[in-house]
Amino acid sequence: MPNFFNPLHQPVPPTFQSQHSALSDACPTLSPPFQTNLPHPSFVRLPQSPPQKITAAQPRAFPAAPISFELIGAPSRGMGVPMRELVVRSGCVLERMLVGAAEHVGAAMGKVLRLVRIRLVIPWPGYEHVEWISSIELFTSTGPLTRGQLAVDIANAYHSFIMKSSTYPPSPLAYDWRTSAGGISFDKLILLACWNLQDDVWMAEVFVDCR
């Protein structure tokens, strides 16, 4: 059985090492506003480049503040949250796992442009031709979207993408990032944050756990 990081009963952490990320070279025009050092030696940053047709458009407003996702009691900041945990845990459990899970982040995400929903783009390397965009509602029947609900929505979007993209052949230049058999599975994905490319378009900052 592969190593499993249990967010409710964390083991004693190993010695953490910093590694340089190639993501800043992959998208120099719009770089995510996050750390460039990786928090664990087994983590690799998923090098997603913002879609050109989106970055070429003239923005209507200054980008909203990024939304981060941290586990309560994590050994260090910037560890993110395993997506597999987000899709199987109940809302009550997530509130005990996720820092600020009940915070209503949805209202702030769309405040400037008075948005009621956002578009989450997943420009996975080698699958840019799939053009995966998920719509996320910023308001629910009980009020603005919470941080915990947003994390679940993002994880579900990536799960759907992995399931769909595995039926498409990846670009030969990005074979190591393939989602088909022998490639990267959903269980390996770590959600760090979500950041606003421009207007209603957002991207997730994602690590891949290579253990």
C-alpha positions in Angstrom: 0.0 0.0 0.0 1.4 3.4 -0.9 2.3 6.0 1.7 -0.9 7.7 2.9 -1.0 11.1 4.5 -3.9 11.1 7.0 -4.9 14.7 7.8 -6.8 13.7 10.9 -3.8 11.8 12.4 -0.7 13.2 10.9 2.6 11.2 11.3 5.8 12.8 12.5 7.0 14.7 9.4 10.3 13.9 7.7 12.9 16.5 7.0 11.5 18.9 4.5 13.6 20.1 1.6 13.1 23.1 -0.8 13.2 22.6 -4.5 13.1 25.0 -7.4 9.9 25.0 -9.4 9.8 25.3 -13.2 6.4 26.8 -13.1 7.7 30.3 -13.2 9.4 29.5 -16.5 6.2 27.9 -17.8 4.0 31.0 -17.4 6.2 34.1 -17.0 3.5 36.6 -17.9 1.0 35.5 -15.2 2.7 33.7 -12.4 0.6 32.5 -9.4 1.2 34.6 -6.3 2.6 31.7 -4.2 5.9 30.4 -2.9 8.3 28.9 -5.4 9.8 26.4 -3.0 8.1 23.1 -2.6 7.2 22.0 0.9 8.1 18.3 0.6 10.7 16.4 -1.5 8.1 14.2 -3.1 6.0 17.1 -4.3 6.2 18.5 -7.9 4.2 21.5 -9.0 1.8 20.8 -11.8 3.1 23.2 -14.6 -0.2 24.7 -15.8 0.1 27.6 -18.3 -2.8 30.0 -18.5 -4.7 29.6 -21.7 -3.5 32.2 -24.3 -7.0 33.1 -25.5 -7.8 34.1 -21.9 -4.7 36.0 -21.1 -4.9 37.9 -24.4 -8.3 39.4 -23.4 -8.4 42.8 -21.7 -9.3 42.4 -18.0 -12.2 44.5 -16.6 -10.9 44.6 -13.1 -7.9 43.9 -10.9 -7.6 40.3 -9.9 -9.2 39.2 -6.7 -7.1 37.9 -3.8 -6.1 34.2 -4.0 -7.8 31.6 -1.8 -5.4 29.2 0.0 -6.1 25.8 1.4 -4.3 24.5 4.5 -4.8 21.5 6.8 -5.2 22.2 10.5 -2.2 20.9 12.3 -0.1 20.4 9.2 3.7 20.3 9.9 4.4 23.4 7.8 2.5 26.0 5.8 2.0 25.5 2.1 1.4 21.7 2.3 -2.0 22.0 0.7 -4.8 19.4 1.0 -5.0 16.0 -0.7 -7.9 16.2 -3.2 -8.9 12.6 -2.4 -9.7 13.8 1.1 -11.9 16.6 -0.2 -14.2 14.3 -2.2 -14.8 11.7 0.5 -15.1 13.8 3.7 -18.3 15.3 4.9 -18.7 19.0 5.5 -18.5 18.6 9.3 -15.2 16.7 9.0 -13.8 19.2 6.6 -14.5 22.0 9.1 -12.1 20.1 11.5 -9.6 19.5 8.8 -9.3 22.7 6.8 -8.2 26.1 8.1 -11.0 28.6 7.7 -13.3 26.0 6.1 -16.5 27.9 7.1 -15.2 31.3 5.9 -17.5 32.7 3.2 -15.0 33.4 0.4 -17.5 33.3 -2.4 -18.7 36.9 -1.9 -15.2 38.4 -2.1 -14.2 36.3 -5.1 -16.9 38.0 -7.3 -17.4 41.3 -5.4 -15.8 43.7 -7.8 -17.6 42.5 -11.0 -20.7 41.3 -9.0 -20.2 37.8 -10.2 -22.5 34.9 -9.2 -20.2 32.2 -10.7 -16.7 31.7 -11.8 -14.9 29.6 -14.5 -12.2 27.3 -13.3 -9.8 26.4 -16.1 -7.6 23.3 -16.0 -4.9 23.7 -18.6 -3.2 20.4 -17.8 0.2 20.0 -19.6 -0.3 17.9 -22.7 -4.0 18.2 -22.6 -4.5 21.8 -23.6 -6.6 20.7 -26.5 -9.2 19.3 -24.1 -10.0 22.9 -23.0 -11.5 21.9 -19.7 -13.6 24.7 -18.0 -15.8 24.1 -14.9 -18.4 26.6 -13.7 -18.5 27.1 -9.9 -21.4 28.9 -8.2 -20.3 31.5 -5.7 -23.6 31.5 -3.8 -25.5 28.5 -2.4 -29.0 28.3 -0.8 -27.4 29.0 2.6 -25.2 31.9 1.5 -21.9 32.7 -0.1 -19.6 29.8 -1.0 -17.3 28.7 1.9 -13.7 27.9 1.6 -14.5 24.2 2.3 -17.2 24.1 -0.4 -14.8 25.8 -2.9 -12.1 23.2 -2.2 -14.6 20.4 -2.8 -15.8 22.0 -6.0 -12.3 22.3 -7.3 -11.4 18.7 -6.3 -14.5 17.4 -8.1 -13.6 19.4 -11.2 -10.1 17.8 -11.3 -11.6 14.4 -10.7 -13.9 14.8 -13.7 -11.0 16.1 -15.8 -8.8 13.1 -14.9 -11.6 10.7 -15.8 -12.3 12.4 -19.1 -8.7 13.2 -20.2 -7.6 9.7 -19.6 -9.5 8.8 -22.8 -7.5 11.3 -24.8 -3.9 10.9 -26.0 -1.6 13.5 -24.5 0.9 15.6 -26.4 4.2 13.6 -26.9 6.1 16.6 -25.4 4.2 16.2 -22.1 4.1 12.4 -21.8 5.2 12.4 -18.2 2.1 14.3 -17.3 -0.3 11.8 -18.9 -3.5 10.9 -17.0 -4.0 7.5 -18.7 -2.8 4.2 -17.4 0.6 4.4 -15.7 0.3 8.2 -15.5 -0.8 10.6 -12.8 -3.9 9.6 -10.9 -6.4 11.7 -9.0 -5.1 10.3 -5.7 -1.8 12.0 -6.3 -3.2 15.6 -6.5 -2.7 18.2 -3.7 -4.7 21.4 -3.8 -2.7 24.4 -2.6 -4.8 27.4 -3.6 -7.0 29.0 -6.2 -6.0 32.2 -7.9 -7.8 34.7 -10.2 -6.3 34.9 -13.7 -8.7 37.8 -14.6 -12.3 38.7 -14.3 -14.3 35.4 -13.8 -11.5 33.0 -14.7 -9.6 31.2 -12.0 -6.9 28.5 -11.8 -5.9 26.1 -9.1 -2.4 25.8 -7.8 -1.7 22.0 -7.6 1.1 19.7 -6.4 1.5 16.2 -7.6 2.7 13.8 -4.9 5.2 11.5 -6.6 5.4 8.9 -3.8 
